[in-house]
Amino acid sequence: MYLPGKLIPENIYDMPFEDFLKLLAMAEIARDLRIEDIEVGVNKGYVEAHPDSQ
């Protein structure tokens, strides 16, 4: 879900364990970045919807 299909081999079970761990780490980083993007978007939307009246 978080990585482009080109990075994922057809058969994950045949890949070396180190490569699997690298793939897993990339997916976790991509997930964290996506969550951060959502948080920033929500915060920006809130600020635009509720501007400071000072």
N, CA, C and O atoms as a Maestro MAE file, in Angstrom:
{
 s_m_m2io_version
 :::
 2.0.0
}

f_m_ct {
 s_m_title
 :::
 protein
 m_atom[216] {
  # First column is atom index #
  i_m_mmod_type
  r_m_x_coord
  r_m_y_coord
  r_m_z_coord
  i_m_residue_number
  s_m_chain_name
  s_m_pdb_residue_name
  s_m_pdb_atom_name
  i_m_atomic_number
  :::
  1 25 0.823 -1.194 0.000 1 A "MET " " N  " 7
  2 3 0.000 0.000 0.000 1 A "MET " " CA " 6
  3 2 0.871 1.264 0.000 1 A "MET " " C  " 6
  4 15 0.509 2.253 -0.638 1 A "MET " " O  " 8
  5 25 1.970 1.250 0.678 2 A "TYR " " N  " 7
  6 3 2.780 2.446 0.829 2 A "TYR " " CA " 6
  7 2 3.941 2.531 -0.157 2 A "TYR " " C  " 6
  8 15 4.574 3.580 -0.279 2 A "TYR " " O  " 8
  9 25 4.222 1.447 -0.852 3 A "LEU " " N  " 7
  10 3 5.339 1.433 -1.797 3 A "LEU " " CA " 6
  11 2 4.835 1.197 -3.217 3 A "LEU " " C  " 6
  12 15 3.817 0.534 -3.416 3 A "LEU " " O  " 8
  13 25 5.547 1.741 -4.201 4 A "PRO " " N  " 7
  14 3 5.183 1.457 -5.591 4 A "PRO " " CA " 6
  15 2 5.334 -0.035 -5.892 4 A "PRO " " C  " 6
  16 15 6.222 -0.698 -5.354 4 A "PRO " " O  " 8
  17 25 4.486 -0.541 -6.730 5 A "GLY " " N  " 7
  18 3 4.510 -1.959 -7.065 5 A "GLY " " CA " 6
  19 2 5.826 -2.426 -7.664 5 A "GLY " " C  " 6
  20 15 6.170 -3.603 -7.555 5 A "GLY " " O  " 8
  21 25 6.572 -1.515 -8.298 6 A "LYS " " N  " 7
  22 3 7.848 -1.884 -8.908 6 A "LYS " " CA " 6
  23 2 8.872 -2.328 -7.869 6 A "LYS " " C  " 6
  24 15 9.788 -3.085 -8.189 6 A "LYS " " O  " 8
  25 25 8.727 -1.869 -6.636 7 A "LEU " " N  " 7
  26 3 9.687 -2.221 -5.591 7 A "LEU " " CA " 6
  27 2 9.404 -3.584 -4.960 7 A "LEU " " C  " 6
  28 15 10.278 -4.174 -4.325 7 A "LEU " " O  " 8
  29 25 8.201 -4.070 -5.136 8 A "ILE " " N  " 7
  30 3 7.805 -5.315 -4.478 8 A "ILE " " CA " 6
  31 2 7.968 -6.479 -5.456 8 A "ILE " " C  " 6
  32 15 7.361 -6.476 -6.527 8 A "ILE " " O  " 8
  33 25 8.778 -7.467 -5.098 9 A "PRO " " N  " 7
  34 3 8.971 -8.609 -5.999 9 A "PRO " " CA " 6
  35 2 7.707 -9.456 -6.104 9 A "PRO " " C  " 6
  36 15 6.820 -9.384 -5.253 9 A "PRO " " O  " 8
  37 25 7.644 -10.256 -7.159 10 A "GLU " " N  " 7
  38 3 6.468 -11.104 -7.365 10 A "GLU " " CA " 6
  39 2 6.290 -12.101 -6.220 10 A "GLU " " C  " 6
  40 15 5.168 -12.381 -5.797 10 A "GLU " " O  " 8
  41 25 7.397 -12.627 -5.728 11 A "ASN " " N  " 7
  42 3 7.318 -13.598 -4.643 11 A "ASN " " CA " 6
  43 2 8.193 -13.130 -3.482 11 A "ASN " " C  " 6
  44 15 9.412 -13.304 -3.497 11 A "ASN " " O  " 8
  45 25 7.567 -12.547 -2.502 12 A "ILE " " N  " 7
  46 3 8.290 -12.030 -1.332 12 A "ILE " " CA " 6
  47 2 8.984 -13.156 -0.569 12 A "ILE " " C  " 6
  48 15 10.021 -12.935 0.055 12 A "ILE " " O  " 8
  49 25 8.426 -14.338 -0.615 13 A "TYR " " N  " 7
  50 3 8.966 -15.456 0.162 13 A "TYR " " CA " 6
  51 2 10.321 -15.939 -0.363 13 A "TYR " " C  " 6
  52 15 11.051 -16.622 0.355 13 A "TYR " " O  " 8
  53 25 10.661 -15.592 -1.602 14 A "ASP " " N  " 7
  54 3 11.934 -16.020 -2.171 14 A "ASP " " CA " 6
  55 2 13.041 -14.974 -2.031 14 A "ASP " " C  " 6
  56 15 14.188 -15.239 -2.391 14 A "ASP " " O  " 8
  57 25 12.711 -13.797 -1.514 15 A "MET " " N  " 7
  58 3 13.729 -12.748 -1.428 15 A "MET " " CA " 6
  59 2 14.594 -12.933 -0.183 15 A "MET " " C  " 6
  60 15 14.129 -13.475 0.820 15 A "MET " " O  " 8
  61 25 15.838 -12.489 -0.243 16 A "PRO " " N  " 7
  62 3 16.719 -12.584 0.939 16 A "PRO " " CA " 6
  63 2 16.145 -11.780 2.114 16 A "PRO " " C  " 6
  64 15 15.477 -10.763 1.927 16 A "PRO " " O  " 8
  65 25 16.420 -12.258 3.307 17 A "PHE " " N  " 7
  66 3 15.859 -11.642 4.507 17 A "PHE " " CA " 6
  67 2 16.282 -10.182 4.648 17 A "PHE " " C  " 6
  68 15 15.473 -9.344 5.046 17 A "PHE " " O  " 8
  69 25 17.540 -9.864 4.329 18 A "GLU " " N  " 7
  70 3 18.008 -8.479 4.422 18 A "GLU " " CA " 6
  71 2 17.220 -7.571 3.481 18 A "GLU " " C  " 6
  72 15 16.873 -6.447 3.844 18 A "GLU " " O  " 8
  73 25 16.942 -8.055 2.284 19 A "ASP " " N  " 7
  74 3 16.153 -7.261 1.326 19 A "ASP " " CA " 6
  75 2 14.725 -7.064 1.833 19 A "ASP " " C  " 6
  76 15 14.133 -6.000 1.655 19 A "ASP " " O  " 8
  77 25 14.184 -8.101 2.463 20 A "PHE " " N  " 7
  78 3 12.843 -7.986 3.035 20 A "PHE " " CA " 6
  79 2 12.811 -6.922 4.129 20 A "PHE " " C  " 6
  80 15 11.879 -6.121 4.198 20 A "PHE " " O  " 8
  81 25 13.837 -6.918 4.983 21 A "LEU " " N  " 7
  82 3 13.885 -5.922 6.051 21 A "LEU " " CA " 6
  83 2 14.019 -4.504 5.488 21 A "LEU " " C  " 6
  84 15 13.418 -3.569 6.019 21 A "LEU " " O  " 8
  85 25 14.797 -4.339 4.426 22 A "LYS " " N  " 7
  86 3 14.919 -3.031 3.778 22 A "LYS " " CA " 6
  87 2 13.577 -2.592 3.210 22 A "LYS " " C  " 6
  88 15 13.190 -1.430 3.341 22 A "LYS " " O  " 8
  89 25 12.873 -3.517 2.583 23 A "LEU " " N  " 7
  90 3 11.556 -3.228 2.023 23 A "LEU " " CA " 6
  91 2 10.577 -2.832 3.128 23 A "LEU " " C  " 6
  92 15 9.802 -1.888 2.973 23 A "LEU " " O  " 8
  93 25 10.619 -3.547 4.220 24 A "LEU " " N  " 7
  94 3 9.770 -3.248 5.365 24 A "LEU " " CA " 6
  95 2 10.083 -1.860 5.934 24 A "LEU " " C  " 6
  96 15 9.168 -1.104 6.261 24 A "LEU " " O  " 8
  97 25 11.362 -1.529 6.051 25 A "ALA " " N  " 7
  98 3 11.764 -0.219 6.570 25 A "ALA " " CA " 6
  99 2 11.289 0.896 5.649 25 A "ALA " " C  " 6
  100 15 10.815 1.929 6.120 25 A "ALA " " O  " 8
  101 25 11.413 0.697 4.338 26 A "MET " " N  " 7
  102 3 10.932 1.715 3.392 26 A "MET " " CA " 6
  103 2 9.428 1.910 3.516 26 A "MET " " C  " 6
  104 15 8.939 3.038 3.455 26 A "MET " " O  " 8
  105 25 8.699 0.825 3.690 27 A "ALA " " N  " 7
  106 3 7.244 0.918 3.840 27 A "ALA " " CA " 6
  107 2 6.875 1.661 5.124 27 A "ALA " " C  " 6
  108 15 5.946 2.469 5.126 27 A "ALA " " O  " 8
  109 25 7.588 1.397 6.204 28 A "GLU " " N  " 7
  110 3 7.308 2.084 7.465 28 A "GLU " " CA " 6
  111 2 7.595 3.579 7.353 28 A "GLU " " C  " 6
  112 15 6.831 4.396 7.866 28 A "GLU " " O  " 8
  113 25 8.682 3.939 6.691 29 A "ILE " " N  " 7
  114 3 9.005 5.356 6.509 29 A "ILE " " CA " 6
  115 2 7.945 6.029 5.637 29 A "ILE " " C  " 6
  116 15 7.490 7.131 5.944 29 A "ILE " " O  " 8
  117 25 7.555 5.364 4.555 30 A "ALA " " N  " 7
  118 3 6.525 5.920 3.676 30 A "ALA " " CA " 6
  119 2 5.208 6.097 4.436 30 A "ALA " " C  " 6
  120 15 4.506 7.089 4.238 30 A "ALA " " O  " 8
  121 25 4.875 5.151 5.292 31 A "ARG " " N  " 7
  122 3 3.648 5.243 6.100 31 A "ARG " " CA " 6
  123 2 3.721 6.444 7.047 31 A "ARG " " C  " 6
  124 15 2.768 7.216 7.159 31 A "ARG " " O  " 8
  125 25 4.851 6.591 7.718 32 A "ASP " " N  " 7
  126 3 5.017 7.715 8.642 32 A "ASP " " CA " 6
  127 2 4.910 9.048 7.912 32 A "ASP " " C  " 6
  128 15 4.303 9.991 8.420 32 A "ASP " " O  " 8
  129 25 5.497 9.128 6.722 33 A "LEU " " N  " 7
  130 3 5.415 10.370 5.943 33 A "LEU " " CA " 6
  131 2 3.984 10.660 5.506 33 A "LEU " " C  " 6
  132 15 3.559 11.815 5.504 33 A "LEU " " O  " 8
  133 25 3.245 9.629 5.138 34 A "ARG " " N  " 7
  134 3 1.849 9.818 4.738 34 A "ARG " " CA " 6
  135 2 1.019 10.309 5.924 34 A "ARG " " C  " 6
  136 15 0.190 11.207 5.773 34 A "ARG " " O  " 8
  137 25 1.237 9.725 7.097 35 A "ILE " " N  " 7
  138 3 0.516 10.156 8.294 35 A "ILE " " CA " 6
  139 2 0.854 11.613 8.615 35 A "ILE " " C  " 6
  140 15 -0.026 12.398 8.967 35 A "ILE " " O  " 8
  141 25 2.126 11.963 8.493 36 A "GLU " " N  " 7
  142 3 2.551 13.344 8.756 36 A "GLU " " CA " 6
  143 2 1.891 14.306 7.773 36 A "GLU " " C  " 6
  144 15 1.473 15.395 8.165 36 A "GLU " " O  " 8
  145 25 1.793 13.921 6.510 37 A "ASP " " N  " 7
  146 3 1.127 14.760 5.513 37 A "ASP " " CA " 6
  147 2 -0.344 14.978 5.866 37 A "ASP " " C  " 6
  148 15 -0.871 16.080 5.713 37 A "ASP " " O  " 8
  149 25 -0.994 13.931 6.332 38 A "ILE " " N  " 7
  150 3 -2.406 14.041 6.724 38 A "ILE " " CA " 6
  151 2 -2.549 14.981 7.918 38 A "ILE " " C  " 6
  152 15 -3.452 15.818 7.947 38 A "ILE " " O  " 8
  153 25 -1.661 14.846 8.901 39 A "GLU " " N  " 7
  154 3 -1.709 15.710 10.079 39 A "GLU " " CA " 6
  155 2 -1.523 17.174 9.692 39 A "GLU " " C  " 6
  156 15 -2.228 18.045 10.200 39 A "GLU " " O  " 8
  157 25 -0.584 17.445 8.803 40 A "VAL " " N  " 7
  158 3 -0.337 18.822 8.351 40 A "VAL " " CA " 6
  159 2 -1.558 19.351 7.610 40 A "VAL " " C  " 6
  160 15 -1.952 20.501 7.806 40 A "VAL " " O  " 8
  161 25 -2.156 18.528 6.767 41 A "GLY " " N  " 7
  162 3 -3.343 18.939 6.027 41 A "GLY " " CA " 6
  163 2 -4.517 19.249 6.933 41 A "GLY " " C  " 6
  164 15 -5.227 20.233 6.724 41 A "GLY " " O  " 8
  165 25 -4.722 18.416 7.934 42 A "VAL " " N  " 7
  166 3 -5.820 18.646 8.883 42 A "VAL " " CA " 6
  167 2 -5.566 19.931 9.659 42 A "VAL " " C  " 6
  168 15 -6.479 20.733 9.852 42 A "VAL " " O  " 8
  169 25 -4.347 20.126 10.097 43 A "ASN " " N  " 7
  170 3 -4.010 21.332 10.848 43 A "ASN " " CA " 6
  171 2 -4.206 22.577 9.983 43 A "ASN " " C  " 6
  172 15 -4.753 23.579 10.444 43 A "ASN " " O  " 8
  173 25 -3.762 22.510 8.740 44 A "LYS " " N  " 7
  174 3 -3.917 23.649 7.828 44 A "LYS " " CA " 6
  175 2 -5.397 23.947 7.593 44 A "LYS " " C  " 6
  176 15 -5.803 25.109 7.580 44 A "LYS " " O  " 8
  177 25 -6.194 22.911 7.409 45 A "GLY " " N  " 7
  178 3 -7.632 23.105 7.223 45 A "GLY " " CA " 6
  179 2 -8.283 23.725 8.444 45 A "GLY " " C  " 6
  180 15 -9.153 24.585 8.316 45 A "GLY " " O  " 8
  181 25 -7.868 23.295 9.626 46 A "TYR " " N  " 7
  182 3 -8.422 23.859 10.855 46 A "TYR " " CA " 6
  183 2 -8.069 25.338 10.969 46 A "TYR " " C  " 6
  184 15 -8.917 26.158 11.319 46 A "TYR " " O  " 8
  185 25 -6.815 25.677 10.673 47 A "VAL " " N  " 7
  186 3 -6.380 27.075 10.770 47 A "VAL " " CA " 6
  187 2 -7.153 27.940 9.773 47 A "VAL " " C  " 6
  188 15 -7.539 29.064 10.094 47 A "VAL " " O  " 8
  189 25 -7.377 27.419 8.570 48 A "GLU " " N  " 7
  190 3 -8.138 28.180 7.578 48 A "GLU " " CA " 6
  191 2 -9.603 28.322 7.972 48 A "GLU " " C  " 6
  192 15 -10.223 29.348 7.691 48 A "GLU " " O  " 8
  193 25 -10.156 27.313 8.613 49 A "ALA " " N  " 7
  194 3 -11.566 27.357 9.011 49 A "ALA " " CA " 6
  195 2 -11.787 28.197 10.245 49 A "ALA " " C  " 6
  196 15 -12.872 28.748 10.431 49 A "ALA " " O  " 8
  197 25 -10.778 28.309 11.094 50 A "HIS " " N  " 7
  198 3 -10.890 29.058 12.347 50 A "HIS " " CA " 6
  199 2 -9.747 30.059 12.467 50 A "HIS " " C  " 6
  200 15 -8.848 29.872 13.287 50 A "HIS " " O  " 8
  201 25 -9.768 31.118 11.661 51 A "PRO " " N  " 7
  202 3 -8.676 32.079 11.735 51 A "PRO " " CA " 6
  203 2 -8.659 32.808 13.078 51 A "PRO " " C  " 6
  204 15 -9.700 33.017 13.701 51 A "PRO " " O  " 8
  205 25 -7.483 33.182 13.499 52 A "ASP " " N  " 7
  206 3 -7.325 33.928 14.743 52 A "ASP " " CA " 6
  207 2 -7.909 35.329 14.560 52 A "ASP " " C  " 6
  208 15 -7.570 36.015 13.596 52 A "ASP " " O  " 8
  209 25 -8.764 35.752 15.455 53 A "SER " " N  " 7
  210 3 -9.454 37.045 15.294 53 A "SER " " CA " 6
  211 2 -8.690 38.201 15.902 53 A "SER " " C  " 6
  212 15 -9.240 39.299 15.993 53 A "SER " " O  " 8
  213 25 -7.447 38.011 16.324 54 A "GLN " " N  " 7
  214 3 -6.695 39.097 16.964 54 A "GLN " " CA " 6
  215 2 -6.124 40.026 15.969 54 A "GLN " " C  " 6
  216 15 -5.462 40.996 16.339 54 A "GLN " " O  " 8
  :::
 }
 m_bond[215] {
  # First column is bond index #
  i_m_from
  i_m_to
  i_m_order
  :::
  1 1 2 1
  2 2 3 1
  3 3 4 2
  4 3 5 1
  5 5 6 1
  6 6 7 1
  7 7 8 2
  8 7 9 1
  9 9 10 1
  10 10 11 1
  11 11 12 2
  12 11 13 1
  13 13 14 1
  14 14 15 1
  15 15 16 2
  16 15 17 1
  17 17 18 1
  18 18 19 1
  19 19 20 2
  20 19 21 1
  21 21 22 1
  22 22 23 1
  23 23 24 2
  24 23 25 1
  25 25 26 1
  26 26 27 1
  27 27 28 2
  28 27 29 1
  29 29 30 1
  30 30 31 1
  31 31 32 2
  32 31 33 1
  33 33 34 1
  34 34 35 1
  35 35 36 2
  36 35 37 1
  37 37 38 1
  38 38 39 1
  39 39 40 2
  40 39 41 1
  41 41 42 1
  42 42 43 1
  43 43 44 2
  44 43 45 1
  45 45 46 1
  46 46 47 1
  47 47 48 2
  48 47 49 1
  49 49 50 1
  50 50 51 1
  51 51 52 2
  52 51 53 1
  53 53 54 1
  54 54 55 1
  55 55 56 2
  56 55 57 1
  57 57 58 1
  58 58 59 1
  59 59 60 2
  60 59 61 1
  61 61 62 1
  62 62 63 1
  63 63 64 2
  64 63 65 1
  65 65 66 1
  66 66 67 1
  67 67 68 2
  68 67 69 1
  69 69 70 1
  70 70 71 1
  71 71 72 2
  72 71 73 1
  73 73 74 1
  74 74 75 1
  75 75 76 2
  76 75 77 1
  77 77 78 1
  78 78 79 1
  79 79 80 2
  80 79 81 1
  81 81 82 1
  82 82 83 1
  83 83 84 2
  84 83 85 1
  85 85 86 1
  86 86 87 1
  87 87 88 2
  88 87 89 1
  89 89 90 1
  90 90 91 1
  91 91 92 2
  92 91 93 1
  93 93 94 1
  94 94 95 1
  95 95 96 2
  96 95 97 1
  97 97 98 1
  98 98 99 1
  99 99 100 2
  100 99 101 1
  101 101 102 1
  102 102 103 1
  103 103 104 2
  104 103 105 1
  105 105 106 1
  106 106 107 1
  107 107 108 2
  108 107 109 1
  109 109 110 1
  110 110 111 1
  111 111 112 2
  112 111 113 1
  113 113 114 1
  114 114 115 1
  115 115 116 2
  116 115 117 1
  117 117 118 1
  118 118 119 1
  119 119 120 2
  120 119 121 1
  121 121 122 1
  122 122 123 1
  123 123 124 2
  124 123 125 1
  125 125 126 1
  126 126 127 1
  127 127 128 2
  128 127 129 1
  129 129 130 1
  130 130 131 1
  131 131 132 2
  132 131 133 1
  133 133 134 1
  134 134 135 1
  135 135 136 2
  136 135 137 1
  137 137 138 1
  138 138 139 1
  139 139 140 2
  140 139 141 1
  141 141 142 1
  142 142 143 1
  143 143 144 2
  144 143 145 1
  145 145 146 1
  146 146 147 1
  147 147 148 2
  148 147 149 1
  149 149 150 1
  150 150 151 1
  151 151 152 2
  152 151 153 1
  153 153 154 1
  154 154 155 1
  155 155 156 2
  156 155 157 1
  157 157 158 1
  158 158 159 1
  159 159 160 2
  160 159 161 1
  161 161 162 1
  162 162 163 1
  163 163 164 2
  164 163 165 1
  165 165 166 1
  166 166 167 1
  167 167 168 2
  168 167 169 1
  169 169 170 1
  170 170 171 1
  171 171 172 2
  172 171 173 1
  173 173 174 1
  174 174 175 1
  175 175 176 2
  176 175 177 1
  177 177 178 1
  178 178 179 1
  179 179 180 2
  180 179 181 1
  181 181 182 1
  182 182 183 1
  183 183 184 2
  184 183 185 1
  185 185 186 1
  186 186 187 1
  187 187 188 2
  188 187 189 1
  189 189 190 1
  190 190 191 1
  191 191 192 2
  192 191 193 1
  193 193 194 1
  194 194 195 1
  195 195 196 2
  196 195 197 1
  197 197 198 1
  198 198 199 1
  199 199 200 2
  200 199 201 1
  201 201 202 1
  202 202 203 1
  203 203 204 2
  204 203 205 1
  205 205 206 1
  206 206 207 1
  207 207 208 2
  208 207 209 1
  209 209 210 1
  210 210 211 1
  211 211 212 2
  212 211 213 1
  213 213 214 1
  214 214 215 1
  215 215 216 2
  :::
 }
}
